[in-house]
Amino acid sequence: MKDKLNHIAVLTSGGDAPGMNAGIRAVVRSCAFHDIKCSGIYRGYQGLIENDFEVLNARSVRNIINRGGTFLKSARSKEFRTKEGRQKAYENLISQGVDALVVIGGDGTFNGAVVFNEEHDFPIVGMPGTIDNDINGTDHTIGYDTALNTVVEAIDKIRDTANSHNRLFLVEVMGRDAGDIALNAGIGAGAEEILIPEEDLGTDRLLESLKRSKKSGKTSSIIVVSEGDKIGKNIFELAEFIETNLEDYEVRVTVLGHIQRGGTPSCYDRVLASRLGIGAVDALLAGERDIMIGTVHGKVTSVPFKEAVAGRNKIDLDLIRVADITST
């Protein structure tokens, strides 16, 4: 890296998450504070390959802290997975005079940064932006808290209908590899059962649980299912299985889908993204690179990219116990 950092670029990649705009804003305004030129790159790595840069200043990011999604747009780039595509990206960074790059995204974004660094030795710092909360080395990712609130609000409304018609509702939430959303939202919404990838409940235990609920006087139930749960091939097959084996239950399925990605970011996500954005620029100014900025026990910290993508944060076993007891 140059002795003096003159120009930082920022991009968002992969699935969007509420709070990404707050993160971009923090990077841009931190650059302005330190008198560093800042450019935004539209459409993630694909925009980097296509040289889609725009110089940003403190006023460029006004009134975006409360907006969901990402105003820089996001995309998944097949071309960036090729050596030729990454070469184009590198040449564009050099031609634009960029000294360092901040990337906001999940494990796919960070894996791309790892390969890019290995080939071109270019300074990159990452910020974890994904609603799944599935990045190692940080307590929470940008967008996770907002997604939780969205899911809980949706389940609260579904419960009104479940109670009115004495129905069992299966509610699928995002979380292909991690059950954080399902577990926390399930506890917060008072779900009777929570199915997550990390814990194989099994069909026999699920049926027994539902039978006990019926005997205890429950006339309706909510089961929160993480999309990565392995108890059935999909949630619709699971619903059919329950109806076949428990005739007393009328089962309905709700897949929340991409509604979980949208919406106004919570205060927590705005503050988290702001802290991480400032932390990313501070790290680059200190000569750090090839790292992700996160928070551990409330403190801003950093981990190497390879460590961030090496595994998942372990599910909180105490929360599983809380869920078991409170669903009795």
C-alpha positions in Angstrom: 0.0 0.0 0.0 1.0 3.6 -0.6 2.4 5.5 2.4 -0.6 7.8 2.2 -4.2 6.5 1.6 -5.7 8.9 -1.0 -8.7 7.0 -2.4 -11.1 4.3 -1.0 -13.8 2.6 -2.9 -16.9 0.9 -1.4 -19.3 -1.7 -2.8 -22.1 -4.0 -1.7 -22.3 -7.5 -3.0 -24.6 -10.6 -2.7 -28.0 -10.4 -1.0 -29.1 -7.0 0.2 -29.6 -6.4 3.9 -31.2 -3.5 5.8 -28.4 -1.3 7.1 -26.2 -1.5 4.1 -26.9 2.1 3.3 -26.0 3.1 6.8 -22.7 1.3 6.3 -22.0 3.0 3.0 -22.8 6.3 4.6 -20.3 5.7 7.4 -17.5 4.8 5.0 -18.1 7.9 2.8 -18.3 10.3 5.8 -15.3 8.7 7.5 -13.4 9.3 4.2 -14.6 12.9 4.2 -13.5 13.3 7.8 -10.0 12.1 7.0 -9.9 14.1 3.7 -9.8 10.9 1.6 -11.4 10.6 -1.8 -14.2 8.0 -1.8 -15.9 6.3 -4.7 -19.0 4.1 -4.8 -19.1 1.1 -7.1 -22.5 0.1 -8.4 -23.7 -3.5 -8.6 -20.9 -5.1 -6.6 -18.1 -7.0 -8.2 -19.9 -6.9 -11.6 -19.8 -3.1 -11.5 -16.2 -3.3 -10.5 -15.5 -5.3 -13.7 -17.6 -2.9 -15.8 -15.9 0.2 -14.3 -19.1 1.6 -12.9 -17.7 4.0 -10.3 -19.0 7.3 -8.9 -17.2 9.7 -6.7 -19.2 10.3 -3.4 -19.0 13.0 -0.8 -20.7 13.6 2.5 -23.8 15.1 0.8 -24.0 12.2 -1.6 -25.2 9.9 1.2 -27.6 12.2 2.9 -31.0 10.8 3.9 -30.1 7.2 3.2 -29.5 6.0 6.8 -33.2 5.1 7.2 -33.5 3.3 3.8 -33.5 -0.4 3.4 -31.5 -2.2 0.6 -28.5 -0.6 -0.9 -28.4 2.5 -3.1 -25.2 1.2 -4.7 -27.2 -1.8 -5.9 -26.0 -5.4 -5.5 -25.4 -8.3 -7.9 -23.9 -11.7 -8.1 -21.1 -11.7 -10.6 -20.3 -14.9 -12.5 -17.6 -13.1 -14.4 -15.7 -12.2 -11.1 -15.4 -15.9 -10.5 -13.0 -16.1 -13.5 -9.4 -15.0 -13.4 -10.0 -12.8 -16.5 -12.9 -11.0 -14.7 -10.8 -10.4 -11.6 -8.0 -9.0 -13.8 -10.5 -6.5 -15.4 -11.6 -5.5 -11.9 -8.0 -4.9 -10.8 -7.1 -2.9 -13.8 -10.2 -0.7 -13.2 -9.2 -0.1 -9.6 -5.7 1.0 -10.7 -7.0 3.2 -13.5 -9.4 4.9 -11.1 -6.5 5.5 -8.7 -8.1 3.5 -5.9 -5.8 2.6 -3.1 -8.1 0.3 -1.0 -11.5 -1.3 -1.2 -14.3 -1.8 1.4 -16.7 -4.6 0.6 -20.1 -5.1 2.4 -21.6 -8.5 2.1 -21.6 -12.2 3.2 -19.4 -15.2 2.8 -19.6 -15.2 -1.0 -18.4 -11.6 -1.0 -15.5 -12.4 1.4 -14.5 -15.5 -0.5 -14.2 -13.3 -3.6 -12.0 -10.9 -1.7 -9.7 -13.7 -0.6 -9.1 -14.9 -4.1 -8.7 -11.4 -5.4 -6.1 -10.6 -2.7 -4.2 -13.8 -3.5 -3.9 -12.8 -7.2 -3.4 -9.0 -6.9 -2.3 -8.2 -3.4 -4.8 -5.4 -3.2 -5.9 -4.0 0.2 -9.5 -5.0 1.1 -11.5 -4.7 4.3 -14.9 -6.3 4.7 -18.1 -5.5 6.6 -20.5 -8.3 7.3 -23.9 -7.6 5.7 -26.3 -10.5 5.6 -29.6 -11.1 7.4 -28.6 -14.8 8.2 -26.1 -13.8 10.8 -23.9 -16.7 9.5 -20.5 -15.1 9.4 -17.8 -16.2 11.8 -16.0 -13.6 14.0 -18.8 -11.2 14.7 -21.7 -11.4 17.1 -24.1 -9.9 14.7 -24.2 -9.0 11.0 -25.7 -5.9 9.4 -29.4 -6.6 8.7 -29.9 -9.4 11.1 -31.7 -7.4 13.8 -34.1 -5.8 11.3 -34.9 -9.2 9.8 -35.7 -10.6 13.2 -38.2 -7.8 13.9 -39.8 -8.3 10.5 -40.2 -12.0 11.1 -41.6 -11.5 14.6 -44.1 -9.0 13.4 -45.3 -11.3 10.6 -45.7 -14.3 13.0 -47.7 -12.2 15.5 -50.2 -11.5 12.7 -50.2 -15.1 11.5 -51.0 -16.2 15.1 -54.2 -14.0 15.1 -55.4 -16.1 12.2 -54.2 -19.4 13.7 -56.2 -18.6 16.9 -59.3 -17.7 14.9 -59.4 -20.9 13.0 -57.7 -23.4 15.3 -55.0 -24.1 12.8 -51.4 -25.1 12.8 -49.2 -22.8 10.8 -45.7 -23.7 9.5 -43.8 -20.5 8.9 -40.6 -20.7 6.9 -37.9 -18.1 7.5 -34.5 -17.6 5.8 -31.5 -19.4 7.0 -30.1 -22.0 4.6 -27.1 -22.9 6.8 -27.8 -21.1 10.1 -30.9 -21.1 12.3 -30.3 -17.8 14.1 -33.4 -16.1 12.6 -35.7 -19.1 13.3 -34.5 -19.7 16.8 -34.6 -16.1 18.0 -37.7 -15.1 16.2 -39.4 -18.3 17.3 -38.7 -17.5 20.9 -39.7 -13.9 20.5 -43.0 -14.8 18.8 -43.8 -17.7 21.2 -43.6 -20.5 18.7 -44.5 -24.0 19.8 -41.7 -25.6 17.9 -38.6 -24.3 16.1 -36.8 -26.3 13.4 -33.2 -25.3 12.5 -30.4 -26.9 10.5 -28.1 -27.2 13.6 -30.6 -29.5 15.5 -32.3 -32.4 13.9 -35.6 -32.6 15.8 -36.8 -35.6 13.8 -40.4 -36.3 12.7 -41.2 -38.6 15.7 -40.3 -36.0 18.3 -42.2 -33.3 16.3 -45.4 -35.4 16.2 -45.1 -36.2 20.0 -44.7 -32.5 20.7 -47.8 -31.6 18.7 -49.7 -34.3 20.4 -48.7 -33.0 23.9 -49.7 -29.5 22.8 -53.1 -30.8 21.8 -53.6 -32.6 25.1 -52.6 -29.6 27.1 -55.4 -27.6 25.6 -53.7 -25.7 22.8 -56.1 -25.2 19.9 -53.6 -23.6 17.5 -49.8 -23.7 17.0 -47.0 -22.0 15.2 -43.9 -23.9 14.0 -41.0 -21.8 12.8 -39.0 -23.6 10.2 -35.5 -22.4 9.0 -35.3 -23.0 5.2 -32.2 -25.1 5.8 -33.9 -27.5 8.2 -33.4 -31.2 7.2 -36.6 -32.7 8.7 -38.3 -32.8 5.3 -37.4 -32.1 1.7 -39.4 -28.8 2.0 -41.9 -27.2 4.2 -44.9 -28.3 2.0 -43.8 -31.9 2.3 -43.6 -31.5 6.1 -47.1 -30.0 6.2 -48.5 -33.0 4.3 -46.7 -35.4 6.7 -48.3 -33.7 9.7 -51.8 -33.7 8.2 -51.4 -37.4 7.3 -50.3 -38.4 10.8 -52.3 -36.0 12.9 -55.8 -35.7 11.6 -56.8 -33.2 14.3 -54.6 -30.6 12.8 -55.5 -28.3 9.8 -52.1 -27.2 8.5 -51.3 -24.0 6.6 -47.9 -22.9 5.3 -46.5 -19.4 5.1 -43.1 -18.8 3.4 -41.9 -15.3 4.4 -39.2 -15.2 1.7 -37.7 -11.9 0.6 -39.9 -9.8 2.8 -37.3 -10.5 5.4 -34.6 -8.6 3.4 -36.6 -5.4 3.0 -37.8 -2.6 5.3 -36.5 0.3 7.3 -33.4 -0.8 9.2 -33.7 -0.9 13.0 -31.8 1.5 15.2 -29.5 -1.4 16.2 -28.6 -2.1 12.5 -28.0 1.6 11.8 -25.7 1.9 14.7 -23.9 -1.4 14.0 -23.4 -0.5 10.3 -22.1 3.0 11.3 -19.6 1.6 13.8 -18.4 -1.0 11.3 -18.0 1.6 8.5 -15.9 3.8 10.7 -13.9 0.7 11.8 -13.2 -0.3 8.2 -11.7 3.1 7.3 -9.8 3.2 10.6 -8.3 -0.3 9.8 -7.2 0.8 6.3 -5.6 3.9 7.7 -3.7 1.7 10.2 -2.4 -0.4 7.3 -4.6 -3.4 8.0 -5.9 -5.5 5.1 -7.5 -8.8 4.2 -9.8 -8.6 7.3 -13.4 -8.3 8.2 -14.5 -5.7 10.8 -17.1 -7.1 13.3 -18.2 -6.8 16.9 -17.5 -9.3 19.7 -19.1 -8.6 23.1 -20.0 -5.2 21.9 -16.5 -4.2 20.9 -15.4 -3.5 17.3 -12.8 -6.0 16.3 -11.3 -7.7 13.2 -10.7 -11.2 11.9 -8.9 -12.4 8.8 -11.2 -13.0 5.8 -10.2 -16.7 5.8 -11.3 -17.0 9.4 -14.5 -15.2 8.8 -15.5 -17.7 6.0 -14.0 -20.8 7.6 -17.0 -21.7 9.7 -20.3 -20.5 11.2 -21.0 -19.0 14.6 -22.2 -21.8 16.8 -25.8 -21.8 17.7 -26.5 -20.7 21.3 -27.4 -23.9 23.1 -28.9 -21.9 26.0 -31.4 -20.4 23.6 -32.5 -23.9 22.5 -33.1 -24.7 26.2 -35.1 -21.5 26.5 -37.2 -22.4 23.5 -37.9 -25.9 24.9 -39.0 -24.6 28.3 -41.1 -21.7 27.1 -43.0 -23.7 24.4 -44.3 -26.1 27.1 
